[in-house]
Amino acid sequence: MSADEKVKTIKLRANENLSTLFVDVLAINKREDGMYYLRFATNLPEGWKEQARMIIPEGNLKQMLNALCSLCDYYPVKSVKKESNSS
């Protein structure tokens, strides 16, 4: 078996009726059940317009974010909170 035959591919059935959306903002919130709530929005002259909402499990969200970071070659670093000296 060649290396190409060992690679698993995902067969995606595309829905050609879906619109392609331009988004400016991705907001992510963690729910109490451990799922994540994603909201995509666009800034229009009339104001902000929500384009799409999704709920996604943590493992799938991490895979998605890893793919986006890899594609953009951007790996953000978590900022360290400074401790305040209250003396």
C-alpha positions in Angstrom: 0.0 0.0 0.0 1.5 3.4 -1.0 1.6 6.4 1.3 -1.2 8.1 -0.8 -3.5 5.1 -0.2 -3.0 5.3 3.6 -4.1 9.0 3.8 -7.8 9.3 4.9 -9.8 11.9 3.0 -13.1 13.4 4.1 -15.8 13.2 1.4 -17.8 16.4 1.7 -21.1 16.8 0.0 -21.2 20.4 -1.0 -24.4 22.3 -0.9 -24.2 24.5 -3.9 -27.2 26.6 -2.7 -25.3 28.1 0.2 -24.1 31.7 -0.1 -20.5 32.6 0.4 -20.4 35.1 3.3 -17.8 37.8 4.0 -17.2 38.2 7.8 -15.3 40.7 9.8 -15.7 39.2 13.3 -15.7 35.8 14.8 -17.0 35.6 18.4 -16.6 32.4 20.5 -18.3 31.7 23.7 -18.1 28.5 25.9 -21.4 27.1 26.9 -22.2 25.4 30.2 -22.5 22.0 28.4 -18.9 22.2 27.1 -19.9 23.1 23.6 -18.8 26.3 21.9 -21.1 28.9 20.3 -19.6 30.7 17.3 -21.0 33.8 15.7 -19.8 35.4 12.5 -20.7 39.1 11.8 -20.0 41.7 9.2 -19.7 45.4 9.6 -22.0 47.1 7.1 -22.8 50.8 6.6 -26.2 50.2 8.3 -24.5 48.5 11.3 -23.3 45.0 12.3 -25.1 42.1 10.7 -24.8 38.6 12.1 -24.1 36.2 9.2 -24.0 32.8 10.8 -24.1 30.9 14.1 -22.7 27.5 14.9 -22.4 25.2 17.9 -19.3 23.0 17.8 -17.6 20.5 20.3 -14.3 21.5 21.8 -12.2 18.9 19.9 -13.6 20.0 16.5 -13.1 23.7 17.4 -9.5 23.1 18.2 -9.0 21.2 14.9 -10.6 24.1 13.1 -8.5 26.8 14.9 -5.3 24.7 14.3 -6.1 24.5 10.6 -6.8 28.3 10.4 -3.6 29.2 12.3 -1.6 26.8 10.1 -3.0 28.2 6.9 -2.4 31.8 8.0 1.0 31.0 9.6 -0.2 32.9 12.7 0.0 31.3 16.1 -1.2 33.8 18.8 0.3 33.6 22.2 -1.9 33.8 25.3 -1.1 37.0 27.2 0.0 36.7 30.8 -2.0 38.7 33.3 0.1 41.1 35.4 -0.3 40.8 39.1 -1.1 44.1 40.8 0.8 45.1 44.0 -1.7 46.3 46.5 0.6 47.3 49.3 
